[in-house]
Amino acid sequence: MAQISSTIGNDDTHPTHCGKSPIVTIYTKEGCHLCEIAYSVLLNVQSRIPFVLKEADITTDEALYNKFKFEIPVILVDGKECFRHRIDEDQFVMALSGQTRTL
């Protein structure tokens, strides 16, 4: 598994998520322009809705790199893949509230 390079947020309670903040993971790598855009959307939403944000650099794990090298960014909400390549802010908010959008 890839090493999580950073975690932003906390495990504060979130009323729409069974008492715990959702965990959002973004698979990324340095120099990925689409990843930078997606990350900006995540931070924008996080300023309004609490969730734990984890970033995983696919270049630190050969299996992840081979799986996602042409797919990043890949975004998971509580372990369920919700977005590849691009993220829609409104759909992301819905996924956080339990109206899961999975691929």
C-alpha positions as CSV (number, residue, x, y, z in Angstrom):
1,M,0.0,0.0,0.0
2,A,1.2,3.5,-0.7
3,Q,2.5,5.5,2.1
4,I,0.1,8.3,3.0
5,S,2.2,11.5,2.6
6,S,-0.1,13.8,4.5
7,T,-3.3,13.9,6.4
8,I,-5.3,17.0,6.7
9,G,-8.3,17.4,8.9
10,N,-9.4,15.5,11.9
11,D,-11.8,12.8,13.2
12,D,-14.4,15.3,14.5
13,T,-18.0,14.2,14.4
14,H,-20.0,14.9,11.3
15,P,-23.7,14.6,11.7
16,T,-24.4,13.1,8.3
17,H,-21.8,10.4,8.6
18,C,-22.7,8.2,11.6
19,G,-20.8,10.4,14.1
20,K,-17.4,10.3,12.3
21,S,-15.9,12.5,9.6
22,P,-15.6,10.8,6.2
23,I,-12.1,9.8,5.1
24,V,-11.2,11.0,1.7
25,T,-8.1,9.7,-0.1
26,I,-6.6,11.2,-3.2
27,Y,-4.1,9.1,-5.2
28,T,-1.8,11.5,-6.9
29,K,1.8,12.2,-7.9
30,E,4.0,15.3,-8.2
31,G,3.5,17.3,-11.4
32,C,0.0,16.1,-12.0
33,H,-2.0,19.2,-13.1
34,L,-5.4,17.5,-12.8
35,C,-4.4,16.3,-9.3
36,E,-3.7,19.9,-8.3
37,I,-7.1,21.0,-9.5
38,A,-8.8,18.1,-7.7
39,Y,-6.9,18.9,-4.5
40,S,-8.0,22.5,-4.7
41,V,-11.7,21.3,-4.9
42,L,-11.2,19.0,-1.9
43,L,-9.7,21.8,0.2
44,N,-12.5,24.2,-0.8
45,V,-15.2,21.7,0.3
46,Q,-13.2,20.8,3.4
47,S,-13.4,24.5,4.5
48,R,-17.2,24.0,4.8
49,I,-17.6,20.3,5.5
50,P,-15.3,18.5,7.9
51,F,-13.5,15.4,6.6
52,V,-10.2,13.7,6.9
53,L,-8.0,14.2,3.8
54,K,-5.3,11.7,3.0
55,E,-2.9,12.0,0.1
56,A,-1.2,9.0,-1.4
57,D,1.7,9.4,-3.8
58,I,1.4,6.5,-6.3
59,T,5.1,6.8,-7.1
60,T,5.9,5.3,-3.7
61,D,4.2,1.9,-4.5
62,E,4.8,0.0,-7.8
63,A,1.5,-1.7,-7.7
64,L,-0.4,1.5,-7.2
65,Y,1.7,3.2,-9.9
66,N,0.9,0.5,-12.4
67,K,-2.8,0.6,-11.5
68,F,-3.3,4.3,-11.5
69,K,-0.5,5.9,-13.6
70,F,-3.0,6.9,-16.4
71,E,-6.0,7.4,-14.1
72,I,-4.9,10.1,-11.5
73,P,-6.3,11.8,-9.6
74,V,-8.3,9.0,-8.1
75,I,-10.5,10.0,-5.2
76,L,-12.0,7.6,-2.6
77,V,-14.6,8.4,0.1
78,D,-14.4,6.0,2.9
79,G,-12.6,3.5,0.7
80,K,-15.0,3.7,-2.2
81,E,-13.8,5.1,-5.5
82,C,-15.9,8.1,-6.4
83,F,-13.8,10.0,-9.0
84,R,-11.1,9.5,-11.6
85,H,-9.4,12.3,-13.6
86,R,-11.8,15.1,-12.5
87,I,-13.9,15.8,-9.5
88,D,-17.3,17.6,-9.5
89,E,-17.7,19.7,-6.4
90,D,-21.5,19.1,-6.1
91,Q,-21.2,15.4,-6.6
92,F,-18.3,15.3,-4.1
93,V,-20.5,17.0,-1.5
94,M,-23.2,14.4,-2.1
95,A,-20.7,11.6,-1.7
96,L,-19.6,13.0,1.6
97,S,-23.2,13.2,2.8
98,G,-23.7,9.5,2.1
99,Q,-25.3,9.8,-1.3
100,T,-22.4,7.7,-2.6
101,R,-21.2,8.2,-6.1
102,T,-19.1,5.2,-7.0
103,L,-17.4,4.2,-10.2
